Amino acid sequence: MRNERAQNIIGFKVRSIRMAKGWTQADLARQCQLRGFDISRTGISQIEGVFRKVSDHEMVLISKALRVPVTELIPKRLPPWTGRETKSGEEVK
């Protein structure tokens, strides 16, 4: 069964900033690749759709590719956190 919980907190901001620049997902992927982050357009789509986790290192490279401070990728209001999950996807309270 698929986990419906968001996998990252920056996806919506990445999409918003990218679109404000008039860039396609392929454009952002290309800019990331120029900075050493090997990611495809599909990978960008998965990040923006919050289906893919993003490491701290990847977050820094995405901010550099978008030419914004890394803090601009973090939403002002964080989504609620209800607990931790086990490897099986069950929530620990």
PyMOL Python script that loads the backbone (N, CA, C, O; Angstrom):
from pymol import cmd

cmd.read_pdbstr("""\
ATOM      1  N   MET A   1       0.832  -1.184   0.000  1.00  0.00           N
ATOM      2  CA  MET A   1       0.000   0.000   0.000  1.00  0.00           C
ATOM      3  C   MET A   1       0.877   1.247   0.000  1.00  0.00           C
ATOM      4  O   MET A   1       1.867   1.312   0.729  1.00  0.00           O
ATOM      5  N   ARG A   2       0.523   2.218  -0.799  1.00  0.00           N
ATOM      6  CA  ARG A   2       1.309   3.429  -0.962  1.00  0.00           C
ATOM      7  C   ARG A   2       1.104   4.383   0.211  1.00  0.00           C
ATOM      8  O   ARG A   2      -0.017   4.583   0.677  1.00  0.00           O
ATOM      9  N   ASN A   3       2.202   4.967   0.678  1.00  0.00           N
ATOM     10  CA  ASN A   3       2.146   5.940   1.756  1.00  0.00           C
ATOM     11  C   ASN A   3       1.689   7.280   1.185  1.00  0.00           C
ATOM     12  O   ASN A   3       2.312   7.804   0.262  1.00  0.00           O
ATOM     13  N   GLU A   4       0.613   7.834   1.723  1.00  0.00           N
ATOM     14  CA  GLU A   4       0.063   9.089   1.224  1.00  0.00           C
ATOM     15  C   GLU A   4       0.702  10.309   1.869  1.00  0.00           C
ATOM     16  O   GLU A   4       0.406  11.433   1.464  1.00  0.00           O
ATOM     17  N   ARG A   5       1.559  10.126   2.848  1.00  0.00           N
ATOM     18  CA  ARG A   5       2.203  11.245   3.531  1.00  0.00           C
ATOM     19  C   ARG A   5       3.240  11.889   2.611  1.00  0.00           C
ATOM     20  O   ARG A   5       3.947  11.198   1.877  1.00  0.00           O
ATOM     21  N   ALA A   6       3.321  13.215   2.661  1.00  0.00           N
ATOM     22  CA  ALA A   6       4.298  13.948   1.857  1.00  0.00           C
ATOM     23  C   ALA A   6       5.715  13.494   2.201  1.00  0.00           C
ATOM     24  O   ALA A   6       6.027  13.249   3.367  1.00  0.00           O
ATOM     25  N   GLN A   7       6.563  13.382   1.192  1.00  0.00           N
ATOM     26  CA  GLN A   7       7.935  12.926   1.366  1.00  0.00           C
ATOM     27  C   GLN A   7       8.937  14.069   1.522  1.00  0.00           C
ATOM     28  O   GLN A   7      10.093  13.827   1.869  1.00  0.00           O
ATOM     29  N   ASN A   8       8.513  15.303   1.273  1.00  0.00           N
ATOM     30  CA  ASN A   8       9.397  16.454   1.480  1.00  0.00           C
ATOM     31  C   ASN A   8       8.546  17.693   1.756  1.00  0.00           C
ATOM     32  O   ASN A   8       7.338  17.698   1.519  1.00  0.00           O
ATOM     33  N   ILE A   9       9.196  18.738   2.261  1.00  0.00           N
ATOM     34  CA  ILE A   9       8.463  19.975   2.566  1.00  0.00           C
ATOM     35  C   ILE A   9       8.765  21.093   1.574  1.00  0.00           C
ATOM     36  O   ILE A   9       8.199  22.182   1.681  1.00  0.00           O
ATOM     37  N   ILE A  10       9.650  20.839   0.611  1.00  0.00           N
ATOM     38  CA  ILE A  10      10.062  21.924  -0.289  1.00  0.00           C
ATOM     39  C   ILE A  10       9.431  21.862  -1.675  1.00  0.00           C
ATOM     40  O   ILE A  10       9.561  22.810  -2.449  1.00  0.00           O
ATOM     41  N   GLY A  11       8.758  20.779  -1.999  1.00  0.00           N
ATOM     42  CA  GLY A  11       8.261  20.571  -3.357  1.00  0.00           C
ATOM     43  C   GLY A  11       7.399  21.694  -3.894  1.00  0.00           C
ATOM     44  O   GLY A  11       7.573  22.127  -5.033  1.00  0.00           O
ATOM     45  N   PHE A  12       6.462  22.172  -3.072  1.00  0.00           N
ATOM     46  CA  PHE A  12       5.558  23.225  -3.539  1.00  0.00           C
ATOM     47  C   PHE A  12       6.303  24.535  -3.778  1.00  0.00           C
ATOM     48  O   PHE A  12       5.994  25.266  -4.719  1.00  0.00           O
ATOM     49  N   LYS A  13       7.290  24.831  -2.920  1.00  0.00           N
ATOM     50  CA  LYS A  13       8.087  26.048  -3.105  1.00  0.00           C
ATOM     51  C   LYS A  13       8.984  25.929  -4.345  1.00  0.00           C
ATOM     52  O   LYS A  13       9.145  26.896  -5.090  1.00  0.00           O
ATOM     53  N   VAL A  14       9.560  24.755  -4.563  1.00  0.00           N
ATOM     54  CA  VAL A  14      10.393  24.546  -5.754  1.00  0.00           C
ATOM     55  C   VAL A  14       9.564  24.823  -7.007  1.00  0.00           C
ATOM     56  O   VAL A  14      10.011  25.530  -7.910  1.00  0.00           O
ATOM     57  N   ARG A  15       8.360  24.265  -7.057  1.00  0.00           N
ATOM     58  CA  ARG A  15       7.484  24.469  -8.217  1.00  0.00           C
ATOM     59  C   ARG A  15       7.152  25.954  -8.385  1.00  0.00           C
ATOM     60  O   ARG A  15       7.217  26.481  -9.495  1.00  0.00           O
ATOM     61  N   SER A  16       6.802  26.618  -7.308  1.00  0.00           N
ATOM     62  CA  SER A  16       6.423  28.028  -7.358  1.00  0.00           C
ATOM     63  C   SER A  16       7.573  28.898  -7.867  1.00  0.00           C
ATOM     64  O   SER A  16       7.372  29.748  -8.734  1.00  0.00           O
ATOM     65  N   ILE A  17       8.760  28.691  -7.337  1.00  0.00           N
ATOM     66  CA  ILE A  17       9.929  29.479  -7.751  1.00  0.00           C
ATOM     67  C   ILE A  17      10.278  29.184  -9.206  1.00  0.00           C
ATOM     68  O   ILE A  17      10.547  30.095  -9.989  1.00  0.00           O
ATOM     69  N   ARG A  18      10.270  27.893  -9.557  1.00  0.00           N
ATOM     70  CA  ARG A  18      10.590  27.504 -10.948  1.00  0.00           C
ATOM     71  C   ARG A  18       9.630  28.172 -11.926  1.00  0.00           C
ATOM     72  O   ARG A  18      10.051  28.738 -12.934  1.00  0.00           O
ATOM     73  N   MET A  19       8.348  28.102 -11.622  1.00  0.00           N
ATOM     74  CA  MET A  19       7.346  28.672 -12.526  1.00  0.00           C
ATOM     75  C   MET A  19       7.464  30.202 -12.598  1.00  0.00           C
ATOM     76  O   MET A  19       7.260  30.784 -13.663  1.00  0.00           O
ATOM     77  N   ALA A  20       7.790  30.851 -11.483  1.00  0.00           N
ATOM     78  CA  ALA A  20       7.978  32.306 -11.477  1.00  0.00           C
ATOM     79  C   ALA A  20       9.135  32.716 -12.393  1.00  0.00           C
ATOM     80  O   ALA A  20       9.139  33.813 -12.952  1.00  0.00           O
ATOM     81  N   LYS A  21      10.110  31.823 -12.537  1.00  0.00           N
ATOM     82  CA  LYS A  21      11.248  32.090 -13.427  1.00  0.00           C
ATOM     83  C   LYS A  21      10.926  31.752 -14.881  1.00  0.00           C
ATOM     84  O   LYS A  21      11.706  32.061 -15.782  1.00  0.00           O
ATOM     85  N   GLY A  22       9.777  31.119 -15.106  1.00  0.00           N
ATOM     86  CA  GLY A  22       9.413  30.723 -16.466  1.00  0.00           C
ATOM     87  C   GLY A  22      10.159  29.494 -16.945  1.00  0.00           C
ATOM     88  O   GLY A  22      10.272  29.270 -18.150  1.00  0.00           O
ATOM     89  N   TRP A  23      10.666  28.700 -16.025  1.00  0.00           N
ATOM     90  CA  TRP A  23      11.430  27.507 -16.359  1.00  0.00           C
ATOM     91  C   TRP A  23      10.522  26.283 -16.425  1.00  0.00           C
ATOM     92  O   TRP A  23       9.520  26.198 -15.714  1.00  0.00           O
ATOM     93  N   THR A  24      10.884  25.345 -17.282  1.00  0.00           N
ATOM     94  CA  THR A  24      10.241  24.034 -17.295  1.00  0.00           C
ATOM     95  C   THR A  24      10.949  23.143 -16.273  1.00  0.00           C
ATOM     96  O   THR A  24      12.006  23.499 -15.750  1.00  0.00           O
ATOM     97  N   GLN A  25      10.360  21.993 -15.999  1.00  0.00           N
ATOM     98  CA  GLN A  25      11.030  21.027 -15.121  1.00  0.00           C
ATOM     99  C   GLN A  25      12.346  20.576 -15.746  1.00  0.00           C
ATOM    100  O   GLN A  25      13.321  20.339 -15.033  1.00  0.00           O
ATOM    101  N   ALA A  26      12.383  20.456 -17.066  1.00  0.00           N
ATOM    102  CA  ALA A  26      13.617  20.071 -17.756  1.00  0.00           C
ATOM    103  C   ALA A  26      14.686  21.147 -17.582  1.00  0.00           C
ATOM    104  O   ALA A  26      15.865  20.831 -17.425  1.00  0.00           O
ATOM    105  N   ASP A  27      14.276  22.423 -17.610  1.00  0.00           N
ATOM    106  CA  ASP A  27      15.232  23.518 -17.387  1.00  0.00           C
ATOM    107  C   ASP A  27      15.862  23.404 -16.002  1.00  0.00           C
ATOM    108  O   ASP A  27      17.077  23.536 -15.853  1.00  0.00           O
ATOM    109  N   LEU A  28      15.026  23.158 -14.986  1.00  0.00           N
ATOM    110  CA  LEU A  28      15.550  23.044 -13.626  1.00  0.00           C
ATOM    111  C   LEU A  28      16.451  21.819 -13.502  1.00  0.00           C
ATOM    112  O   LEU A  28      17.504  21.889 -12.867  1.00  0.00           O
ATOM    113  N   ALA A  29      16.057  20.711 -14.093  1.00  0.00           N
ATOM    114  CA  ALA A  29      16.900  19.509 -14.054  1.00  0.00           C
ATOM    115  C   ALA A  29      18.264  19.804 -14.676  1.00  0.00           C
ATOM    116  O   ALA A  29      19.292  19.383 -14.145  1.00  0.00           O
ATOM    117  N   ARG A  30      18.277  20.517 -15.785  1.00  0.00           N
ATOM    118  CA  ARG A  30      19.535  20.873 -16.459  1.00  0.00           C
ATOM    119  C   ARG A  30      20.400  21.751 -15.553  1.00  0.00           C
ATOM    120  O   ARG A  30      21.608  21.537 -15.455  1.00  0.00           O
ATOM    121  N   GLN A  31      19.791  22.734 -14.894  1.00  0.00           N
ATOM    122  CA  GLN A  31      20.543  23.605 -13.986  1.00  0.00           C
ATOM    123  C   GLN A  31      21.103  22.818 -12.800  1.00  0.00           C
ATOM    124  O   GLN A  31      22.218  23.081 -12.347  1.00  0.00           O
ATOM    125  N   CYS A  32      20.337  21.865 -12.304  1.00  0.00           N
ATOM    126  CA  CYS A  32      20.823  21.000 -11.222  1.00  0.00           C
ATOM    127  C   CYS A  32      22.002  20.160 -11.694  1.00  0.00           C
ATOM    128  O   CYS A  32      22.998  20.022 -10.984  1.00  0.00           O
ATOM    129  N   GLN A  33      21.887  19.601 -12.891  1.00  0.00           N
ATOM    130  CA  GLN A  33      22.960  18.763 -13.441  1.00  0.00           C
ATOM    131  C   GLN A  33      24.250  19.560 -13.598  1.00  0.00           C
ATOM    132  O   GLN A  33      25.336  19.029 -13.364  1.00  0.00           O
ATOM    133  N   LEU A  34      24.147  20.822 -13.990  1.00  0.00           N
ATOM    134  CA  LEU A  34      25.334  21.672 -14.129  1.00  0.00           C
ATOM    135  C   LEU A  34      26.044  21.875 -12.792  1.00  0.00           C
ATOM    136  O   LEU A  34      27.230  22.201 -12.751  1.00  0.00           O
ATOM    137  N   ARG A  35      25.310  21.682 -11.710  1.00  0.00           N
ATOM    138  CA  ARG A  35      25.873  21.853 -10.367  1.00  0.00           C
ATOM    139  C   ARG A  35      26.210  20.518  -9.709  1.00  0.00           C
ATOM    140  O   ARG A  35      26.510  20.471  -8.516  1.00  0.00           O
ATOM    141  N   GLY A  36      26.161  19.429 -10.487  1.00  0.00           N
ATOM    142  CA  GLY A  36      26.574  18.126  -9.988  1.00  0.00           C
ATOM    143  C   GLY A  36      25.472  17.259  -9.400  1.00  0.00           C
ATOM    144  O   GLY A  36      25.754  16.204  -8.831  1.00  0.00           O
ATOM    145  N   PHE A  37      24.217  17.689  -9.530  1.00  0.00           N
ATOM    146  CA  PHE A  37      23.084  16.906  -9.028  1.00  0.00           C
ATOM    147  C   PHE A  37      22.474  16.185 -10.216  1.00  0.00           C
ATOM    148  O   PHE A  37      21.789  16.796 -11.035  1.00  0.00           O
ATOM    149  N   ASP A  38      22.724  14.879 -10.311  1.00  0.00           N
ATOM    150  CA  ASP A  38      22.251  14.087 -11.446  1.00  0.00           C
ATOM    151  C   ASP A  38      20.777  13.750 -11.246  1.00  0.00           C
ATOM    152  O   ASP A  38      20.445  12.763 -10.590  1.00  0.00           O
ATOM    153  N   ILE A  39      19.902  14.564 -11.806  1.00  0.00           N
ATOM    154  CA  ILE A  39      18.467  14.378 -11.667  1.00  0.00           C
ATOM    155  C   ILE A  39      17.805  14.627 -13.012  1.00  0.00           C
ATOM    156  O   ILE A  39      18.268  15.452 -13.800  1.00  0.00           O
ATOM    157  N   SER A  40      16.730  13.916 -13.266  1.00  0.00           N
ATOM    158  CA  SER A  40      15.990  14.043 -14.529  1.00  0.00           C
ATOM    159  C   SER A  40      14.768  14.941 -14.333  1.00  0.00           C
ATOM    160  O   SER A  40      14.466  15.365 -13.218  1.00  0.00           O
ATOM    161  N   ARG A  41      14.086  15.217 -15.416  1.00  0.00           N
ATOM    162  CA  ARG A  41      12.832  15.971 -15.348  1.00  0.00           C
ATOM    163  C   ARG A  41      11.822  15.213 -14.489  1.00  0.00           C
ATOM    164  O   ARG A  41      11.065  15.819 -13.730  1.00  0.00           O
ATOM    165  N   THR A  42      11.816  13.895 -14.612  1.00  0.00           N
ATOM    166  CA  THR A  42      10.911  13.073 -13.804  1.00  0.00           C
ATOM    167  C   THR A  42      11.224  13.219 -12.319  1.00  0.00           C
ATOM    168  O   THR A  42      10.313  13.285 -11.494  1.00  0.00           O
ATOM    169  N   GLY A  43      12.497  13.269 -11.982  1.00  0.00           N
ATOM    170  CA  GLY A  43      12.897  13.458 -10.590  1.00  0.00           C
ATOM    171  C   GLY A  43      12.418  14.796 -10.044  1.00  0.00           C
ATOM    172  O   GLY A  43      11.956  14.876  -8.905  1.00  0.00           O
ATOM    173  N   ILE A  44      12.527  15.844 -10.853  1.00  0.00           N
ATOM    174  CA  ILE A  44      12.026  17.163 -10.446  1.00  0.00           C
ATOM    175  C   ILE A  44      10.515  17.080 -10.235  1.00  0.00           C
ATOM    176  O   ILE A  44       9.992  17.627  -9.265  1.00  0.00           O
ATOM    177  N   SER A  45       9.820  16.404 -11.131  1.00  0.00           N
ATOM    178  CA  SER A  45       8.374  16.235 -11.001  1.00  0.00           C
ATOM    179  C   SER A  45       8.026  15.529  -9.692  1.00  0.00           C
ATOM    180  O   SER A  45       7.073  15.914  -9.013  1.00  0.00           O
ATOM    181  N   GLN A  46       8.788  14.506  -9.337  1.00  0.00           N
ATOM    182  CA  GLN A  46       8.537  13.764  -8.102  1.00  0.00           C
ATOM    183  C   GLN A  46       8.795  14.628  -6.870  1.00  0.00           C
ATOM    184  O   GLN A  46       8.074  14.521  -5.879  1.00  0.00           O
ATOM    185  N   ILE A  47       9.817  15.482  -6.923  1.00  0.00           N
ATOM    186  CA  ILE A  47      10.084  16.401  -5.809  1.00  0.00           C
ATOM    187  C   ILE A  47       8.951  17.410  -5.684  1.00  0.00           C
ATOM    188  O   ILE A  47       8.432  17.635  -4.591  1.00  0.00           O
ATOM    189  N   GLU A  48       8.570  18.016  -6.803  1.00  0.00           N
ATOM    190  CA  GLU A  48       7.504  19.019  -6.772  1.00  0.00           C
ATOM    191  C   GLU A  48       6.169  18.423  -6.332  1.00  0.00           C
ATOM    192  O   GLU A  48       5.360  19.100  -5.698  1.00  0.00           O
ATOM    193  N   GLY A  49       5.946  17.172  -6.664  1.00  0.00           N
ATOM    194  CA  GLY A  49       4.710  16.497  -6.264  1.00  0.00           C
ATOM    195  C   GLY A  49       4.787  15.908  -4.871  1.00  0.00           C
ATOM    196  O   GLY A  49       3.854  15.236  -4.433  1.00  0.00           O
ATOM    197  N   VAL A  50       5.879  16.147  -4.168  1.00  0.00           N
ATOM    198  CA  VAL A  50       6.215  15.664  -2.816  1.00  0.00           C
ATOM    199  C   VAL A  50       6.154  14.135  -2.701  1.00  0.00           C
ATOM    200  O   VAL A  50       5.835  13.599  -1.640  1.00  0.00           O
ATOM    201  N   PHE A  51       6.463  13.442  -3.801  1.00  0.00           N
ATOM    202  CA  PHE A  51       6.507  11.978  -3.814  1.00  0.00           C
ATOM    203  C   PHE A  51       7.912  11.442  -3.558  1.00  0.00           C
ATOM    204  O   PHE A  51       8.084  10.243  -3.335  1.00  0.00           O
ATOM    205  N   ARG A  52       8.924  12.320  -3.588  1.00  0.00           N
ATOM    206  CA  ARG A  52      10.322  11.909  -3.450  1.00  0.00           C
ATOM    207  C   ARG A  52      10.955  12.654  -2.288  1.00  0.00           C
ATOM    208  O   ARG A  52      10.760  13.860  -2.133  1.00  0.00           O
ATOM    209  N   LYS A  53      11.716  11.932  -1.473  1.00  0.00           N
ATOM    210  CA  LYS A  53      12.461  12.569  -0.394  1.00  0.00           C
ATOM    211  C   LYS A  53      13.610  13.383  -0.987  1.00  0.00           C
ATOM    212  O   LYS A  53      14.100  13.084  -2.076  1.00  0.00           O
ATOM    213  N   VAL A  54      14.029  14.413  -0.256  1.00  0.00           N
ATOM    214  CA  VAL A  54      15.117  15.282  -0.699  1.00  0.00           C
ATOM    215  C   VAL A  54      16.129  15.389   0.435  1.00  0.00           C
ATOM    216  O   VAL A  54      15.778  15.767   1.553  1.00  0.00           O
ATOM    217  N   SER A  55      17.383  15.057   0.145  1.00  0.00           N
ATOM    218  CA  SER A  55      18.424  15.169   1.175  1.00  0.00           C
ATOM    219  C   SER A  55      18.790  16.637   1.367  1.00  0.00           C
ATOM    220  O   SER A  55      18.455  17.485   0.541  1.00  0.00           O
ATOM    221  N   ASP A  56      19.477  16.922   2.459  1.00  0.00           N
ATOM    222  CA  ASP A  56      19.906  18.294   2.695  1.00  0.00           C
ATOM    223  C   ASP A  56      20.869  18.755   1.599  1.00  0.00           C
ATOM    224  O   ASP A  56      20.820  19.910   1.178  1.00  0.00           O
ATOM    225  N   HIS A  57      21.728  17.872   1.145  1.00  0.00           N
ATOM    226  CA  HIS A  57      22.671  18.217   0.083  1.00  0.00           C
ATOM    227  C   HIS A  57      21.926  18.546  -1.220  1.00  0.00           C
ATOM    228  O   HIS A  57      22.256  19.516  -1.902  1.00  0.00           O
ATOM    229  N   GLU A  58      20.926  17.732  -1.554  1.00  0.00           N
ATOM    230  CA  GLU A  58      20.123  17.990  -2.754  1.00  0.00           C
ATOM    231  C   GLU A  58      19.377  19.313  -2.635  1.00  0.00           C
ATOM    232  O   GLU A  58      19.242  20.042  -3.618  1.00  0.00           O
ATOM    233  N   MET A  59      18.891  19.626  -1.432  1.00  0.00           N
ATOM    234  CA  MET A  59      18.180  20.878  -1.229  1.00  0.00           C
ATOM    235  C   MET A  59      19.089  22.077  -1.501  1.00  0.00           C
ATOM    236  O   MET A  59      18.662  23.060  -2.106  1.00  0.00           O
ATOM    237  N   VAL A  60      20.325  21.995  -1.059  1.00  0.00           N
ATOM    238  CA  VAL A  60      21.285  23.076  -1.314  1.00  0.00           C
ATOM    239  C   VAL A  60      21.542  23.212  -2.814  1.00  0.00           C
ATOM    240  O   VAL A  60      21.578  24.325  -3.338  1.00  0.00           O
ATOM    241  N   LEU A  61      21.721  22.089  -3.505  1.00  0.00           N
ATOM    242  CA  LEU A  61      21.976  22.151  -4.951  1.00  0.00           C
ATOM    243  C   LEU A  61      20.763  22.685  -5.710  1.00  0.00           C
ATOM    244  O   LEU A  61      20.925  23.422  -6.683  1.00  0.00           O
ATOM    245  N   ILE A  62      19.557  22.328  -5.286  1.00  0.00           N
ATOM    246  CA  ILE A  62      18.347  22.861  -5.929  1.00  0.00           C
ATOM    247  C   ILE A  62      18.277  24.369  -5.712  1.00  0.00           C
ATOM    248  O   ILE A  62      17.937  25.109  -6.635  1.00  0.00           O
ATOM    249  N   SER A  63      18.592  24.830  -4.511  1.00  0.00           N
ATOM    250  CA  SER A  63      18.550  26.282  -4.258  1.00  0.00           C
ATOM    251  C   SER A  63      19.578  27.011  -5.123  1.00  0.00           C
ATOM    252  O   SER A  63      19.308  28.103  -5.623  1.00  0.00           O
ATOM    253  N   LYS A  64      20.749  26.414  -5.299  1.00  0.00           N
ATOM    254  CA  LYS A  64      21.768  27.027  -6.165  1.00  0.00           C
ATOM    255  C   LYS A  64      21.294  27.046  -7.614  1.00  0.00           C
ATOM    256  O   LYS A  64      21.487  28.031  -8.326  1.00  0.00           O
ATOM    257  N   ALA A  65      20.675  25.953  -8.043  1.00  0.00           N
ATOM    258  CA  ALA A  65      20.168  25.891  -9.418  1.00  0.00           C
ATOM    259  C   ALA A  65      19.089  26.952  -9.646  1.00  0.00           C
ATOM    260  O   ALA A  65      19.031  27.569 -10.709  1.00  0.00           O
ATOM    261  N   LEU A  66      18.238  27.158  -8.639  1.00  0.00           N
ATOM    262  CA  LEU A  66      17.173  28.168  -8.755  1.00  0.00           C
ATOM    263  C   LEU A  66      17.675  29.580  -8.474  1.00  0.00           C
ATOM    264  O   LEU A  66      16.965  30.560  -8.699  1.00  0.00           O
ATOM    265  N   ARG A  67      18.925  29.672  -7.971  1.00  0.00           N
ATOM    266  CA  ARG A  67      19.546  30.964  -7.643  1.00  0.00           C
ATOM    267  C   ARG A  67      18.772  31.707  -6.553  1.00  0.00           C
ATOM    268  O   ARG A  67      18.516  32.908  -6.647  1.00  0.00           O
ATOM    269  N   VAL A  68      18.413  30.949  -5.518  1.00  0.00           N
ATOM    270  CA  VAL A  68      17.729  31.523  -4.355  1.00  0.00           C
ATOM    271  C   VAL A  68      18.405  30.990  -3.090  1.00  0.00           C
ATOM    272  O   VAL A  68      19.031  29.931  -3.127  1.00  0.00           O
ATOM    273  N   PRO A  69      18.285  31.711  -1.970  1.00  0.00           N
ATOM    274  CA  PRO A  69      18.814  31.166  -0.717  1.00  0.00           C
ATOM    275  C   PRO A  69      18.068  29.888  -0.341  1.00  0.00           C
ATOM    276  O   PRO A  69      16.873  29.760  -0.608  1.00  0.00           O
ATOM    277  N   VAL A  70      18.765  28.958   0.271  1.00  0.00           N
ATOM    278  CA  VAL A  70      18.146  27.686   0.638  1.00  0.00           C
ATOM    279  C   VAL A  70      16.940  27.915   1.548  1.00  0.00           C
ATOM    280  O   VAL A  70      15.980  27.147   1.500  1.00  0.00           O
ATOM    281  N   THR A  71      16.976  28.946   2.364  1.00  0.00           N
ATOM    282  CA  THR A  71      15.855  29.229   3.266  1.00  0.00           C
ATOM    283  C   THR A  71      14.579  29.581   2.513  1.00  0.00           C
ATOM    284  O   THR A  71      13.483  29.455   3.059  1.00  0.00           O
ATOM    285  N   GLU A  72      14.710  30.021   1.267  1.00  0.00           N
ATOM    286  CA  GLU A  72      13.528  30.355   0.478  1.00  0.00           C
ATOM    287  C   GLU A  72      12.751  29.104   0.052  1.00  0.00           C
ATOM    288  O   GLU A  72      11.582  29.200  -0.325  1.00  0.00           O
ATOM    289  N   LEU A  73      13.387  27.948   0.109  1.00  0.00           N
ATOM    290  CA  LEU A  73      12.713  26.698  -0.258  1.00  0.00           C
ATOM    291  C   LEU A  73      11.846  26.155   0.876  1.00  0.00           C
ATOM    292  O   LEU A  73      10.964  25.326   0.650  1.00  0.00           O
ATOM    293  N   ILE A  74      12.100  26.624   2.080  1.00  0.00           N
ATOM    294  CA  ILE A  74      11.367  26.110   3.243  1.00  0.00           C
ATOM    295  C   ILE A  74      10.102  26.942   3.432  1.00  0.00           C
ATOM    296  O   ILE A  74      10.177  28.166   3.548  1.00  0.00           O
ATOM    297  N   PRO A  75       8.944  26.290   3.462  1.00  0.00           N
ATOM    298  CA  PRO A  75       7.704  27.051   3.608  1.00  0.00           C
ATOM    299  C   PRO A  75       7.640  27.767   4.960  1.00  0.00           C
ATOM    300  O   PRO A  75       8.192  27.294   5.954  1.00  0.00           O
ATOM    301  N   LYS A  76       6.963  28.904   4.978  1.00  0.00           N
ATOM    302  CA  LYS A  76       6.824  29.670   6.221  1.00  0.00           C
ATOM    303  C   LYS A  76       6.022  28.897   7.261  1.00  0.00           C
ATOM    304  O   LYS A  76       6.297  28.991   8.457  1.00  0.00           O
ATOM    305  N   ARG A  77       5.033  28.136   6.809  1.00  0.00           N
ATOM    306  CA  ARG A  77       4.238  27.289   7.704  1.00  0.00           C
ATOM    307  C   ARG A  77       4.523  25.838   7.352  1.00  0.00           C
ATOM    308  O   ARG A  77       4.243  25.383   6.243  1.00  0.00           O
ATOM    309  N   LEU A  78       5.076  25.133   8.299  1.00  0.00           N
ATOM    310  CA  LEU A  78       5.383  23.725   8.075  1.00  0.00           C
ATOM    311  C   LEU A  78       4.121  22.891   8.198  1.00  0.00           C
ATOM    312  O   LEU A  78       3.231  23.220   8.982  1.00  0.00           O
ATOM    313  N   PRO A  79       4.037  21.809   7.427  1.00  0.00           N
ATOM    314  CA  PRO A  79       2.876  20.917   7.562  1.00  0.00           C
ATOM    315  C   PRO A  79       2.892  20.270   8.936  1.00  0.00           C
ATOM    316  O   PRO A  79       3.957  20.141   9.539  1.00  0.00           O
ATOM    317  N   PRO A  80       1.736  19.858   9.446  1.00  0.00           N
ATOM    318  CA  PRO A  80       1.700  19.222  10.765  1.00  0.00           C
ATOM    319  C   PRO A  80       2.485  17.916  10.777  1.00  0.00           C
ATOM    320  O   PRO A  80       2.502  17.176   9.793  1.00  0.00           O
ATOM    321  N   TRP A  81       3.122  17.650  11.884  1.00  0.00           N
ATOM    322  CA  TRP A  81       3.880  16.413  12.053  1.00  0.00           C
ATOM    323  C   TRP A  81       3.150  15.581  13.075  1.00  0.00           C
ATOM    324  O   TRP A  81       2.963  16.018  14.211  1.00  0.00           O
ATOM    325  N   THR A  82       2.734  14.390  12.695  1.00  0.00           N
ATOM    326  CA  THR A  82       1.920  13.576  13.592  1.00  0.00           C
ATOM    327  C   THR A  82       2.706  12.470  14.264  1.00  0.00           C
ATOM    328  O   THR A  82       2.163  11.763  15.112  1.00  0.00           O
ATOM    329  N   GLY A  83       3.935  12.306  13.919  1.00  0.00           N
ATOM    330  CA  GLY A  83       4.731  11.253  14.546  1.00  0.00           C
ATOM    331  C   GLY A  83       5.719  10.653  13.579  1.00  0.00           C
ATOM    332  O   GLY A  83       5.916  11.159  12.474  1.00  0.00           O
ATOM    333  N   ARG A  84       6.334   9.577  13.999  1.00  0.00           N
ATOM    334  CA  ARG A  84       7.312   8.888  13.163  1.00  0.00           C
ATOM    335  C   ARG A  84       6.687   7.652  12.556  1.00  0.00           C
ATOM    336  O   ARG A  84       5.682   7.144  13.052  1.00  0.00           O
ATOM    337  N   GLU A  85       7.279   7.177  11.495  1.00  0.00           N
ATOM    338  CA  GLU A  85       6.822   5.935  10.870  1.00  0.00           C
ATOM    339  C   GLU A  85       7.880   4.869  11.010  1.00  0.00           C
ATOM    340  O   GLU A  85       9.076   5.161  11.032  1.00  0.00           O
ATOM    341  N   THR A  86       7.434   3.631  11.105  1.00  0.00           N
ATOM    342  CA  THR A  86       8.357   2.504  11.079  1.00  0.00           C
ATOM    343  C   THR A  86       8.640   2.170   9.625  1.00  0.00           C
ATOM    344  O   THR A  86       8.040   2.758   8.725  1.00  0.00           O
ATOM    345  N   LYS A  87       9.534   1.246   9.391  1.00  0.00           N
ATOM    346  CA  LYS A  87       9.838   0.841   8.011  1.00  0.00           C
ATOM    347  C   LYS A  87       8.627   0.256   7.316  1.00  0.00           C
ATOM    348  O   LYS A  87       8.539   0.300   6.089  1.00  0.00           O
ATOM    349  N   SER A  88       7.691  -0.293   8.076  1.00  0.00           N
ATOM    350  CA  SER A  88       6.491  -0.855   7.456  1.00  0.00           C
ATOM    351  C   SER A  88       5.478   0.217   7.104  1.00  0.00           C
ATOM    352  O   SER A  88       4.454  -0.077   6.488  1.00  0.00           O
ATOM    353  N   GLY A  89       5.753   1.476   7.492  1.00  0.00           N
ATOM    354  CA  GLY A  89       4.854   2.564   7.162  1.00  0.00           C
ATOM    355  C   GLY A  89       3.835   2.851   8.247  1.00  0.00           C
ATOM    356  O   GLY A  89       3.023   3.766   8.108  1.00  0.00           O
ATOM    357  N   GLU A  90       3.867   2.081   9.329  1.00  0.00           N
ATOM    358  CA  GLU A  90       2.938   2.337  10.426  1.00  0.00           C
ATOM    359  C   GLU A  90       3.454   3.489  11.273  1.00  0.00           C
ATOM    360  O   GLU A  90       4.658   3.623  11.493  1.00  0.00           O
ATOM    361  N   GLU A  91       2.548   4.303  11.737  1.00  0.00           N
ATOM    362  CA  GLU A  91       2.931   5.456  12.541  1.00  0.00           C
ATOM    363  C   GLU A  91       3.229   5.048  13.969  1.00  0.00           C
ATOM    364  O   GLU A  91       2.528   4.215  14.543  1.00  0.00           O
ATOM    365  N   VAL A  92       4.276   5.638  14.548  1.00  0.00           N
ATOM    366  CA  VAL A  92       4.624   5.433  15.942  1.00  0.00           C
ATOM    367  C   VAL A  92       4.163   6.683  16.687  1.00  0.00           C
ATOM    368  O   VAL A  92       4.498   7.802  16.297  1.00  0.00           O
ATOM    369  N   LYS A  93       3.393   6.492  17.760  1.00  0.00           N
ATOM    370  CA  LYS A  93       2.875   7.653  18.499  1.00  0.00           C
ATOM    371  C   LYS A  93       3.596   7.801  19.806  1.00  0.00           C
ATOM    372  O   LYS A  93       3.303   8.720  20.572  1.00  0.00           O
TER     373      LYS A  93
END
""", "prot")
cmd.dss("prot")
cmd.show_as("cartoon", "prot")
cmd.util.cbc("prot")
cmd.orient("prot")
